[in-house]
Amino acid sequence: MGSGARPKRNIEIKVRADDLQRVETLLRNIESVRDGGLLEQRDVFLPCSTGRLKLRFQNDQGTQLILYNRSDEARLRASEYQLFDIENGEAFLAVAESAWGPQPEVRKTRHLYWVDNIRVHLDEVAGLGSFVELEAVVDDEHSEAACHEAAQHLLRALGLDASRPESRAYVDLLERRIGTQGSRTAHFPTKAPP
């Protein structure tokens, strides 16, 4: 494992999006926007006593273990997280599932953009539909208050300020959809790993 154990912090929000193409057009018109590329992500959620722990498989970029903690509030909110590089993700997952059994997973196609220090995720989530996530990265140059303000401004610029924020994680929405709400160990039907 590697990639720094020091917690990082975002100010973030997630909203449903009926028309991702419209949002993307508005996004591309922003002068400072940077295209981070298209990502195929598979997140497997593992048992965790505090916050959430997920194993992320992403394109050919390797695997990361992500520990994060945030409130389930339908508004801009803080999220604290740590990232750990995993050398052999499939072997790690095999050991985890031999201990805990099959774990819930979320598959999505994510188009990543950057606007200054804000990650913009245009997500197509299998079984759920389309969403937009904003993650403003708090660092030495961007205070938490500045991140709140910048994210609110970007929501307005993308025509999403009137959209109702989604408080729940994708894994919770999927659990509710398949009738296993409250079970962290429900296994979602998925295709074979890529």
C-alpha positions, 0 to 999 in steps of 0.5 A: 500500500502507498499513496499517502495516509494523510487525510485529504478534504473536499467540499462536495455535492451530487445532483441528478442530471436529466441531460448530461449533454447539456451540462457538458456543453455548458461546462466546455464553455467555461474558459478554465475547464480541463478535460480529465478523460473518460473513466470506467470505474468499478467500486467494491464496498467493504465492511467498515466501522466508521465511514466507508471503505471501497476498492476502486478498479479504474481503467488500466490505472491500477486499483486504490483502496479509498477510505472516506467519511462524510455526512448524508446531507442533501447539500454541499458538505465536507468529505475527508478521505485517504487513498492507498494504492493496491498492487494486485486489486483482484487478489486483494478482493479475493481475500476480502470476499473469502473473509466477508463473502460477496460485497456490493459494487457500483459500476459507472462511466465517469467523464472527469473535468477540472475547473480550477480546483474543482473536480466535475464528474459526469456520471452514468451509473449502472442501474441508477442513471445520470448524475453530476458530482462536484468535488472542490479540493481544500488545500493551502490555496483554497480554504473551505469557505472558498471551496463552498463559494466556488462550488455554488458558483459552478452549480449556477453556471451549469444550471444545477443550482435549482436541482435537488441534491442527492444525499446518499451514496450510489451504493445506498441508492442501489441497495434501496432500488433492489430492496436491500436497504440497510444491508452493507453486504448485499451483492448486486448482480454484475457482469464479469470483471473487465 
